[in-house]
Amino acid sequence: MKTAREFLGIPDNQGYEVLLAPSVCIEETKEGPINNHFSKIPVSLKRRVSGTSLNIALALTQVFDKSIKLLGCVSADAYEPNNAYLQTHVGNLGIDFHPLPVYDHTSVSTLIIDSVSDKSSDNLTLSTKGKLVKPEAAVKEIRNQIKVCCPDIIMATGVTDNDYPLVKVLFETEKSFRILNPRPELLRKVSLDEIKGIDLLIINHEELSCCLDKEIKADKIKPKDVLPCHEMGIPFVIVTLNHHGMIFSGGGLNFFRPAIKLGPAISSTGTGDAFASAFIAAALEDLTLEECILWARVFAGLKVTRTGGSNIPTAEEFKETLEKNS
């Protein structure tokens, strides 16, 4: 039986296992008795570094012990307060972080959790993301980092239309396995068939709707709905469907697997990141495709029971839960 690494065609370049870019931000979590009109003020505030790329980097390094390099866009103003906070705290996490000072300001994401509601849909996320103001400098530095790192996998995640110039240069190399995990903002502006070099697309149901230009609810998506993505030139596709499960398509396979529920769903923030990180880690461990998908479902099932994108399960929690679900 082929390993997932062989099936997907992930090379072994004898460098870093994963190069991640460019979504790194400050995450603020506000929790309290709020309502849709914000007439009540949240009573607690937590601040940490986060962003899709950083969340995956945390999981790959701290839970799965993988060698990664994190490229993150920060403010071109070295003295911007949020910039200093982000770079200092990422460094304290022990992640090999290379900042790209090319945005007009450092991104901040605010998650507002309604403590009097048991529905995650009542929670709100407000994001302010900087605009890319020095694309030429970013392109030059990204090419240099790819050459130095020789990564087996390059993953562009949390990507918006502002980041599109970075994605194009990240995916220039054919020597690495290239994964795109976009945000809806990118897919509303750029068609998938315009983004060259994608080996694996990881999206959720909302992003699949953007790809197909039609609204599809998560519980109504079927494996066959993913097939048009292959017609756009993408060999492998994973669609996560929140608590409904996930779909894998590619290499002659097209199937659905249910979610693994491990407790009350507190927040979906960062669950897709958890899924992706566990899937990648398992593939790098030379496990089978089914084992990779099991790892991803278990880790995502644990992540959904806690708030905050960077608030990830521990290696011990994952191993114990995986044994119970194998």
N, C-alpha and C positions, 0 to 999 in steps of 0.2 A: 504493500500500500504506500502510495506517495505521501510524503509530508506536505503540509501546507506550503512550506517554503519552496519545495520543488513544484508543486501544483501552480502556485502563483508566479513563480519565476523570480524569487528574491535572491539577488546575488550575494556573494560573500567577498566584500572588497577589502577586508582586513584593516578597516578603519573604524570610525564610530559606527555603532549599529543604527542609530537614528539621528537625523538632522531635522529639527522642528522649527517652524516659523509660521507667521510672524505675530500671532495673537498673544500678547502679554499685557496685562493691565492691572490696575488696582481694583479690588473688589470690596465694596462696602455692603454689609448685610444689616438692614434695619428691621427689627422685629417688634411688633406691638399691636395694639387694637386699632387697626386702620380700617377704612372702607374705601370704596371706589372714588370717593370725592376728596380723599385725604383731609377730612375734617378733624381726624384724630391724629396726634403726633406719635410716631413710633417711640417706644420707651428705651430701646437699647440699640447700640451701634457697634459693629465689629468691623475692623479693617484688616485686610490681608492682600497679598499679591495673588493674582489669579490670571484668567484668560485661558482660552482653550489650549493653546500651545503649552502654557506653563502647567496646566492641570495634567496634561498627558505626560509632560516631562517629569513631574513629581511622581506619578504612578510608575513610570518606567524605571526611574532611578531608585525610589525608596521602597517600592513594593516588589518590583520584578528584577532589580539589579542589572539594568541594561546601561550601556555606554551611550550617552546622548550629548548633542550640542544644541543649545537653544539660541536661536536668533530672534530678537524681539525689537520691534520699532519703539523708540522712545522720542521724546521731544528733542528737537535740534538745539533748544535752549538748555544748556548744561545746568543752569541755575533754577530751572523751574522746580518748585517744591515737590510736585507729584513725581517728577522724573527722578529726583534724588531718593525719594522714599522707595520707589519701585526697584531701582538698581541696587540699593542697599539691602533690601529684604530678599530679593532673588538671590543675591550673593550669599546671604545668611542661610539659605536653604541648601547650599552646597551643590547647586546645579551649575554646570559649565555654560555660562551665559555670555553671549556676545551681543551687546546692544547696537542697534542701527539708529543713530541720531538723525532721523529724517522726517519725523512728523512735526506738525505745528504745535501739537501739545500731547502730553501723555494721556492715554485712555483711562477712563474710570467707568466701572459698571456698578450700579446700585441695585441690589435685590431687596425688595420690600416684602416682608412676610407678615401676613395677617395672623396674629397669634390666637384670634378668637374664631378662626375658621379652620375646618379640617379638610378643605379643598385646596390642592396646590394651584388650581386654576385662578384662585383669588389672589395669588401672589403676583407681584409686578416686578419687571426688570427695566431699569432706565439706564441707558448707556450713552456715553459721550466718547466718541472715537476720533482721534486726530486725523488730519488729512496728510497724505504723503506730499511733502513739499520739496524733497531732494531725491527724486527717483534715480537719477544718474549715479549718485553716490551709493545708493542702496544696491543697485545692480552690480556695480564694480565690487563691492564688498561681499555680496552673496556669491558671486562667481569665485572669488578668492577663498571663501570659507568652504565651499563645496570641494575645491581642489585640495585644500589642506586636510579636510575631514575624511574624504573618501567614504561617505556614508553608504551602508547597505540600503537604507530606506530614507527617502526625503518625504516629509509630510508637511503640506501647507494646510493649516487648519484655522478655523475662525475667520476665514478670508471674506472680505467685503469687496465691493467694486473699487474702493480706494486702494486696495492691496493688489489689484490685478497686475500691475507692472512687476511686482515681486514674484507672483506665481509664474509668470511666463519665464523668468530667468531661472527660477528654482527647477522648473521642469525641462530646461534645455538639455540637461545631461541624460544620456541613455544608459549610463553605467549604474544608476541607482533605481530602485523600485519606487515609483512616485505615487503618493496618496494625496488626494484632494478631499478635504472636509470643509466645504464652503458654508457661508451663511446665506440666507435668502437674498440679502442685498446684492450679492454678486450675481446670483442666478436670474434676478429680475432685470439685470443690465447686460449680462453677457451670456450668450448661448453656450452650452457645453461643448458643442462641436467646434467652437472657436478656441477652446482651451486645449492646446496640444500637449501630448505627453502624459496624460493621466493613465496610470496602470490600474489603480483601484479608487473608486469613488465611494466615500462613506457619507451618507446623507440621512436626514430624518424625513418623516412624511410631509412636512411643510415644504422642505426643499425639493422633494420629488414632485410635488404639485407645481413648483416653479419651473422645474425641468420640463414637465409635460404641458405646462401652460393650462392646467385645469385643476380645480379644487378636488382633492381626494382626502377623505377622512381616514385617520390612522387605522380604524377598525374595519375599513372597507377595502384596503389595499390588498391586492393579490399578487403572488409572484410574477404572473404574466405582465403586470403593470410596469415592471422594471425593464422589460425587454427593449423598449425604445431607447434606453440609455446606451445599449450596445450598438444600436444603429448610428449613434453619434460618435462611435469610435472608441468606446470605453470597454475594455475586456472584462473587468470585474466590478461588481456593484454590491454594496451592502446598504440596506435601508433599515434604520431602527424605527420602531413603531411604539415608543414609550412602553407602557405596561402591557401592550398587546403582543409584543415579540419583535421579531426581525426577519428580514428576507436576505438571502444570499443568491446572487446570480452571476454566472460566468463559467467558462471552461466546460460547457455542456451541462451544467447544473443550474437549477432554478427551484428554490425551495423556501419554505417558511419554518421557523422554529418559535415556539411560545416563549414569553418572558419567564424568568424564574423569580417568584415573589418570595422575599425573605423578611418581610415586615411591612408596617404601614409606610406608604409612599409619602414622604415629607416634602421633597422638592425634586423636580426633574433637572435642576441646574447641575451641569457637569456629568450627567448620567451618560450622555453620548460620548464624552471624553473618556469616561471610565471604560465603556465598551470598547472603544478604539484602542486604548492603551493595552488592555488585557489581550485583545485579539492579536495585536502586533507582537507583544511579548511571547505569546504562545507560539506564533509562527517562527519567531527567532529561536525558540527552543526546539525546533524541528518536530513539533507535534502535528497530528493529522488535522485536517480542516474541521472535522467535528469536534475535536478537542479544543481547537482555537475558539470555536463558537461557544462551547461550554464555558471556557474561561471568561469570555466576554460577557455572557449572560449572567454568570455568577457575580462577577465584579460589578456590573451595572446594577444587579439586584441589590447588592449591598450599598452602593452609592446612593440610590434613590431614597434610602432610609435616613439620610442626613442632609443638612443644608450646606450651601456654599460650594462653589465649583472646586476649590482646592482642599476641601475637607474630605479627604479620601480614606477608604478603609486601610487597615494595616495589613502587612504581609501575613501576620499570624491569623487575623480574621479571615482573610481570603483563603488561606490554606485549609483552615478548619472547615469553612463552608464548602469549599470545593470537594473535600473528601465526603461530605454528607450528601452531595448532589451528583457524585460520579456514579 
